[in-house]
Amino acid sequence: MHGKTTPLKPIAYHTYNGTIIFVLVLGLKDMSPGTAYSCLIRLHSAVGKFSLINLLGTSWLGTTATGLFIAIPDEFGLRPHDYLASLYEVFAGQGLPIRSGISWGPFLCFTDIDNHVNFVGRTINVAARLAYSPNNPGCFIHSAYLDYAKGFAESKGSTLLAKGSSVTVLGKKHDGAGFRCCALTHEDLPVITSVIDKPMPRKYSDPRHSTGIILAYDLPQFSEGDESQIRKRVRSLVDTLRGLRENNLSARNAEMYFCPGGDGGLLVLPGLRQEAVELSKQLAQQLVVESEYKDRPISVDARLGVHYGAVTLYVDAAGRVRPTGPSCFIADELIADEASKNAGLVFSNALKDVISHGSGAFLRSEFEELPLLTSGPADGVLRFTPRRSVDGEFKHPLVEKLFGPTSSWQSGKLE
């Protein structure tokens, strides 16, 4: 299939078996806004011209807050490991400190809320875990891909795989004992450890900005379960997020910027601030319902972080406008720790006046302050969440404050 002039197009709600190469820019969230923007522009500009993408087409690219991933269906008949060394050469040539994770298995294609195709599934999550591992020396390759690659004839790429050392990479609690992987380091690939300043393409030198509500949502383990469950949940979630905008007049008339992120994502609604609480309630309600739309053995607590601020807009390799910058990272980090997991809904200090209706007494009586984060983009940002009941009647703090007792929630009598 190397000679195809017209790449295969992803089919919405079709499950593919294939390879995921998940790429992130190391330390992007801790960079200055200008440097982070420059890195994303260089990353997408470089990958858009890469030989592998010329064969696949940009519709097989996924965007994340700190990088991108490449989905490579088996139907293309490609050996992804043959492109790995040259991919790192391209990124090193752009002065980008890249880390990646590679896995193989099923993933679902779907049409996301911005009407662009996107991908979801455990295979993508595993590749992401490997890429984000603090112990990643350059590239972690999951055993599922190594087993898959054994079916190909020997090549330069298979020689590269043979050089790697065998390691176990720890993931999250529900990942069990970890992932058996092959580790590639700077001795095997052109891996750099920090950003090297390089010029951006001139047309991107003056970034666009927008200001508004930033909603970061997370549905842990959303991609667990069988194929039919995932397909149903994805359709339901997309409808929910589209409905959030369509059912609110202010939001309907505003532009919307979106950045997907595995079992979650970022929504930016420019020009809105006073609507933050109402929109958050609407989305939170739907996320709680979505969390329960799973098999009982899969336990999930929906989380929603709400911030207000300016974002930087950039165009990714597939021509999609995406938001980035410190405000996006703050919203995401608001729900990154154990305290936020228990809280469910977290507002930043930037929305303090809105959620308190201008009353300090109301804020103290109805909301509680969460512990300060001590590292990352949200370091020192005040966080507030609805106070929890002590009688144990409510299923989740987020439901508790916004929607009433579990009994009325389950019976559909939400106010």
C-alpha positions as CSV (number, residue, x, y, z in Angstrom):
1,M,0.0,0.0,0.0
2,H,3.1,2.2,-0.1
3,G,2.2,3.4,-3.6
4,K,-1.3,4.7,-2.9
5,T,-1.8,8.3,-4.0
6,T,-5.0,8.7,-2.2
7,P,-4.7,7.9,1.5
8,L,-7.5,6.0,3.3
9,K,-9.9,8.2,5.1
10,P,-11.0,7.4,8.7
11,I,-14.6,6.1,8.9
12,A,-16.6,7.5,11.8
13,Y,-17.6,4.9,14.4
14,H,-15.4,2.3,12.9
15,T,-13.0,0.4,15.1
16,Y,-9.5,-0.1,13.7
17,N,-6.6,-2.3,14.8
18,G,-3.3,-0.4,14.5
19,T,-0.4,1.5,16.0
20,I,-0.5,4.6,18.1
21,I,2.6,6.8,18.3
22,F,1.9,9.3,21.1
23,V,4.2,12.3,21.1
24,L,4.6,15.1,23.6
25,V,6.9,18.1,24.0
26,L,8.7,17.6,27.3
27,G,8.0,20.3,29.8
28,L,5.6,22.2,27.6
29,K,3.3,23.2,30.5
30,D,6.3,24.8,32.4
31,M,7.5,26.9,29.4
32,S,6.8,30.6,28.8
33,P,3.7,31.1,26.7
34,G,5.8,32.3,23.7
35,T,8.1,29.3,23.9
36,A,5.2,26.8,24.3
37,Y,3.4,28.3,21.3
38,S,6.6,28.2,19.2
39,C,7.1,24.5,20.1
40,L,3.6,23.5,19.1
41,I,3.8,25.4,15.8
42,R,7.2,23.7,15.0
43,L,5.9,20.3,16.1
44,H,2.8,20.4,13.8
45,S,4.7,22.1,11.0
46,A,7.3,19.4,11.0
47,V,5.0,16.4,11.4
48,G,2.7,17.7,8.7
49,K,5.5,17.4,6.2
50,F,6.8,14.0,7.4
51,S,6.9,11.1,5.0
52,L,4.7,8.9,7.2
53,I,2.0,11.6,7.3
54,N,2.3,12.0,3.5
55,L,1.3,8.3,3.2
56,L,-1.4,8.4,5.9
57,G,-2.9,11.8,5.4
58,T,-3.4,14.4,8.2
59,S,-6.8,13.0,9.1
60,W,-5.0,10.3,11.1
61,L,-3.4,12.8,13.4
62,G,-4.8,13.5,16.8
63,T,-4.1,16.7,18.8
64,T,-3.5,16.8,22.6
65,A,-2.7,19.7,25.0
66,T,1.0,19.0,24.9
67,G,1.6,17.4,21.6
68,L,-0.1,14.9,19.2
69,F,-0.5,11.3,18.3
70,I,-0.4,9.4,15.0
71,A,-2.9,6.6,14.4
72,I,-1.7,4.0,11.9
73,P,-4.3,1.4,10.9
74,D,-3.0,-2.0,9.9
75,E,-4.8,-1.6,6.6
76,F,-2.0,0.7,5.4
77,G,0.5,-2.2,5.6
78,L,3.2,0.0,7.0
79,R,6.0,-0.9,9.5
80,P,5.8,2.1,11.9
81,H,9.1,1.3,13.5
82,D,10.8,2.0,10.2
83,Y,9.9,5.6,10.6
84,L,10.8,6.1,14.2
85,A,14.4,7.2,13.8
86,S,13.7,9.7,11.0
87,L,10.7,11.1,13.0
88,Y,13.0,11.8,15.9
89,E,15.6,13.4,13.5
90,V,12.9,15.7,12.3
91,F,11.9,16.8,15.8
92,A,15.5,17.2,16.9
93,G,16.1,19.3,13.9
94,Q,13.3,21.6,15.1
95,G,14.9,21.8,18.6
96,L,12.1,19.9,20.2
97,P,12.6,17.7,23.4
98,I,10.2,14.9,22.4
99,R,9.1,11.9,24.4
100,S,6.9,9.2,22.9
101,G,4.9,6.1,23.7
102,I,4.0,3.4,21.1
103,S,1.3,0.8,21.5
104,W,-0.8,-1.5,19.2
105,G,-4.4,-2.6,19.4
106,P,-7.9,-1.5,18.7
107,F,-9.1,2.2,18.7
108,L,-12.4,3.8,17.7
109,C,-12.7,6.6,15.1
110,F,-15.6,9.1,15.7
111,T,-16.8,12.6,14.8
112,D,-16.0,14.9,17.7
113,I,-17.9,18.0,18.8
114,D,-16.0,20.2,16.4
115,N,-17.1,17.9,13.5
116,H,-13.5,16.7,13.0
117,V,-12.6,13.0,13.2
118,N,-10.9,11.9,16.4
119,F,-9.9,8.6,18.0
120,V,-10.4,7.0,21.4
121,G,-9.5,3.8,23.1
122,R,-7.4,1.9,25.6
123,T,-4.6,1.6,23.0
124,I,-4.3,5.4,22.9
125,N,-4.4,5.7,26.7
126,V,-1.6,3.1,27.0
127,A,0.6,5.0,24.5
128,A,-0.1,8.2,26.4
129,R,0.8,6.6,29.8
130,L,4.2,5.6,28.3
131,A,4.9,9.0,26.8
132,Y,4.0,10.8,30.0
133,S,6.0,8.5,32.3
134,P,8.6,10.5,34.2
135,N,11.1,7.8,33.5
136,N,10.7,7.9,29.8
137,P,14.3,8.2,28.4
138,G,13.1,9.0,24.8
139,C,10.7,6.3,23.7
140,F,8.8,3.5,25.4
141,I,7.4,0.8,23.1
142,H,4.7,-1.5,24.5
143,S,5.0,-5.3,24.3
144,A,1.8,-5.4,22.2
145,Y,3.5,-3.5,19.5
146,L,6.7,-5.6,19.8
147,D,4.7,-8.8,19.4
148,Y,3.0,-7.2,16.4
149,A,6.3,-6.2,14.8
150,K,7.6,-9.7,14.9
151,G,5.5,-10.5,11.9
152,F,7.4,-8.1,9.6
153,A,10.6,-8.9,7.8
154,E,13.9,-7.6,9.2
155,S,14.7,-3.9,8.5
156,K,16.5,-1.0,10.0
157,G,13.6,-0.4,12.2
158,S,13.6,-3.9,13.6
159,T,17.3,-3.6,14.3
160,L,16.4,-0.4,16.3
161,L,13.8,-2.3,18.3
162,A,16.4,-5.0,19.1
163,K,18.7,-2.4,20.7
164,G,16.1,-1.4,23.3
165,S,16.3,-2.6,26.9
166,S,13.4,-4.4,28.5
167,V,11.6,-2.4,31.3
168,T,8.3,-2.3,33.2
169,V,6.6,1.1,33.1
170,L,4.1,1.8,35.9
171,G,0.8,3.4,35.0
172,K,-2.2,4.4,37.1
173,K,-3.7,2.2,39.8
174,H,-6.1,0.5,37.5
175,D,-3.3,-0.4,35.2
176,G,-2.2,-3.2,37.5
177,A,1.5,-4.2,37.6
178,G,2.5,-1.9,34.8
179,F,3.4,-2.2,31.1
180,R,6.1,-4.5,29.7
181,C,8.1,-2.3,27.3
182,C,11.2,-1.7,25.2
183,A,13.1,1.5,26.2
184,L,15.0,3.5,23.6
185,T,17.4,6.3,24.8
186,H,19.6,9.0,23.3
187,E,22.0,6.2,22.4
188,D,19.4,4.8,20.0
189,L,17.5,7.9,18.8
190,P,18.4,11.6,18.5
191,V,16.7,12.6,21.8
192,I,17.3,16.1,23.2
193,T,16.5,17.2,26.8
194,S,15.6,20.9,26.4
195,V,14.2,23.3,23.8
196,I,16.6,24.7,21.3
197,D,15.4,28.0,19.9
198,K,14.5,27.8,16.2
199,P,12.5,30.1,13.9
200,M,8.8,29.5,13.3
201,P,7.2,29.6,9.9
202,R,6.6,33.3,9.3
203,K,2.8,33.0,8.8
204,Y,2.5,31.8,12.5
205,S,4.8,34.4,14.0
206,D,1.8,36.6,15.3
207,P,-0.5,34.3,17.3
208,R,-4.2,34.9,17.8
209,H,-5.7,35.1,21.3
210,S,-9.1,34.8,22.9
211,T,-10.5,35.2,26.4
212,G,-13.3,33.2,28.0
213,I,-14.4,30.3,30.1
214,I,-12.2,27.3,30.0
215,L,-13.8,24.0,30.9
216,A,-11.5,21.0,31.5
217,Y,-13.4,17.7,31.9
218,D,-12.1,14.3,32.8
219,L,-13.8,10.9,32.7
220,P,-11.3,8.5,34.1
221,Q,-11.4,5.0,32.5
222,F,-13.9,6.3,30.0
223,S,-12.2,4.1,27.3
224,E,-12.4,0.9,29.4
225,G,-14.9,-1.8,28.4
226,D,-15.9,-3.5,25.2
227,E,-16.2,-1.9,21.8
228,S,-20.0,-1.5,21.8
229,Q,-19.9,0.3,25.2
230,I,-17.2,2.7,24.1
231,R,-19.1,3.5,20.9
232,K,-22.3,4.2,22.9
233,R,-20.4,6.4,25.4
234,V,-18.6,8.4,22.8
235,R,-21.9,9.1,20.9
236,S,-23.5,10.1,24.2
237,L,-20.7,12.4,25.3
238,V,-20.4,14.1,21.9
239,D,-24.2,14.8,22.0
240,T,-23.8,16.1,25.6
241,L,-21.0,18.5,24.7
242,R,-22.8,19.8,21.6
243,G,-25.9,20.2,23.6
244,L,-24.1,22.3,26.2
245,R,-23.6,25.0,23.6
246,E,-26.8,24.6,21.7
247,N,-29.0,24.8,24.8
248,N,-27.5,28.0,26.1
249,L,-28.1,31.2,24.2
250,S,-24.9,32.9,25.2
251,A,-22.8,29.9,24.4
252,R,-24.6,29.2,21.2
253,N,-23.7,32.6,19.8
254,A,-20.0,32.3,21.0
255,E,-17.2,30.7,19.1
256,M,-16.0,27.5,20.6
257,Y,-12.4,26.1,20.7
258,F,-11.8,22.5,21.6
259,C,-8.8,20.4,22.4
260,P,-9.4,16.7,22.9
261,G,-7.4,14.7,25.4
262,G,-8.1,11.0,25.7
263,D,-10.7,10.4,28.4
264,G,-11.4,14.2,28.6
265,G,-10.7,17.4,26.9
266,L,-10.7,21.2,27.0
267,L,-13.5,23.5,25.9
268,V,-13.0,27.3,25.5
269,L,-16.1,29.5,25.2
270,P,-14.8,33.0,24.4
271,G,-16.5,36.2,25.8
272,L,-18.3,34.4,28.6
273,R,-17.8,34.7,32.3
274,Q,-21.0,35.4,34.1
275,E,-22.4,32.2,32.5
276,A,-19.6,30.1,34.0
277,V,-21.6,28.6,36.9
278,E,-24.7,27.7,34.9
279,L,-22.7,26.2,32.1
280,S,-20.6,24.3,34.6
281,K,-23.7,22.9,36.3
282,Q,-25.1,21.8,33.0
283,L,-22.0,20.0,31.9
284,A,-21.3,18.6,35.4
285,Q,-24.8,17.0,35.5
286,Q,-24.2,15.3,32.1
287,L,-20.7,14.1,33.1
288,V,-22.1,12.5,36.2
289,V,-24.7,10.7,34.2
290,E,-22.0,9.8,31.6
291,S,-19.9,8.4,34.4
292,E,-22.7,6.0,35.4
293,Y,-23.3,4.9,31.8
294,K,-20.8,2.1,32.2
295,D,-20.6,-1.4,33.5
296,R,-20.7,-1.5,37.3
297,P,-17.1,-3.0,37.6
298,I,-15.7,0.2,36.1
299,S,-15.8,2.9,38.8
300,V,-15.6,6.5,37.6
301,D,-15.9,9.9,39.2
302,A,-16.4,12.7,36.7
303,R,-14.3,15.8,37.2
304,L,-14.7,19.3,35.9
305,G,-12.2,22.2,36.3
306,V,-13.4,25.7,35.4
307,H,-11.1,28.7,34.8
308,Y,-11.3,32.0,33.1
309,G,-8.5,33.6,31.1
310,A,-6.8,34.3,27.8
311,V,-5.8,31.4,25.5
312,T,-3.5,31.3,22.5
313,L,-4.9,29.8,19.3
314,Y,-2.8,27.8,16.8
315,V,-3.5,25.8,13.7
316,D,-2.5,22.1,14.0
317,A,-1.1,19.9,11.2
318,A,-4.6,19.0,10.1
319,G,-5.7,22.6,9.8
320,R,-7.8,22.6,13.0
321,V,-7.8,25.7,15.3
322,R,-6.7,24.6,18.8
323,P,-6.4,26.4,22.1
324,T,-3.2,26.3,24.2
325,G,-1.4,28.4,26.8
326,P,-1.1,28.7,30.6
327,S,-4.9,29.3,31.1
328,C,-5.7,25.9,29.4
329,F,-3.0,24.2,31.5
330,I,-4.4,25.8,34.7
331,A,-7.9,24.5,34.0
332,D,-6.5,21.0,33.3
333,E,-4.4,21.0,36.5
334,L,-7.3,22.1,38.7
335,I,-8.6,18.5,38.6
336,A,-5.3,16.7,38.5
337,D,-4.9,15.8,42.2
338,E,-6.7,13.6,44.8
339,A,-8.5,16.5,46.4
340,S,-10.1,17.4,43.1
341,K,-11.1,13.8,42.5
342,N,-13.1,13.8,45.7
343,A,-14.5,17.3,44.9
344,G,-15.7,16.6,41.4
345,L,-16.3,20.3,40.4
346,V,-13.5,22.8,40.9
347,F,-13.5,26.6,40.2
348,S,-10.4,28.7,40.0
349,N,-10.0,32.0,41.8
350,A,-10.5,33.8,38.5
351,L,-14.2,33.0,38.9
352,K,-14.5,33.7,42.6
353,D,-16.8,36.7,42.3
354,V,-19.1,34.9,39.9
355,I,-19.5,31.8,42.0
356,S,-20.0,33.8,45.2
357,H,-22.4,36.3,43.7
358,G,-20.1,39.0,45.1
359,S,-20.7,37.9,48.7
360,G,-17.9,36.6,50.8
361,A,-20.3,35.2,53.3
362,F,-22.0,33.1,50.6
363,L,-18.7,31.9,49.3
364,R,-17.6,30.7,52.9
365,S,-21.0,29.1,53.6
366,E,-21.6,27.3,50.3
367,F,-18.1,26.6,49.0
368,E,-14.9,25.3,50.5
369,E,-11.3,26.0,49.5
370,L,-9.2,23.1,48.3
371,P,-5.5,22.8,49.2
372,L,-3.2,24.8,47.0
373,L,-1.3,22.9,44.3
374,T,2.4,23.3,44.9
375,S,3.8,22.6,41.4
376,G,2.9,23.0,37.8
377,P,0.8,25.6,36.0
378,A,-1.8,25.9,38.8
379,D,0.8,26.4,41.5
380,G,-0.6,28.8,44.0
381,V,-4.0,29.2,42.3
382,L,-6.9,29.3,44.8
383,R,-9.5,26.6,44.1
384,F,-13.1,26.3,45.3
385,T,-15.6,23.5,45.3
386,P,-19.2,23.2,46.6
387,R,-19.3,22.1,50.2
388,R,-20.1,18.4,50.8
389,S,-22.8,16.9,52.9
390,V,-21.8,15.0,56.0
391,D,-24.8,12.6,56.1
392,G,-23.5,10.4,53.3
393,E,-26.8,10.7,51.4
394,F,-25.2,11.9,48.2
395,K,-23.5,9.7,45.6
396,H,-20.8,12.2,44.5
397,P,-19.9,15.7,45.8
398,L,-20.6,17.2,42.4
399,V,-24.2,15.7,42.4
400,E,-24.6,16.6,46.1
401,K,-24.3,20.3,45.8
402,L,-25.8,20.9,42.4
403,F,-28.5,18.3,41.9
404,G,-29.8,17.2,45.3
405,P,-30.1,13.7,46.9
406,T,-29.1,10.6,45.0
407,S,-32.7,9.4,45.1
408,S,-34.0,12.4,43.1
409,W,-31.0,12.2,40.7
410,Q,-31.6,8.6,40.0
411,S,-35.3,9.1,39.4
412,G,-34.7,11.9,37.0
413,K,-36.2,14.7,39.1
414,L,-33.3,17.1,38.8
415,E,-34.2,20.7,39.5
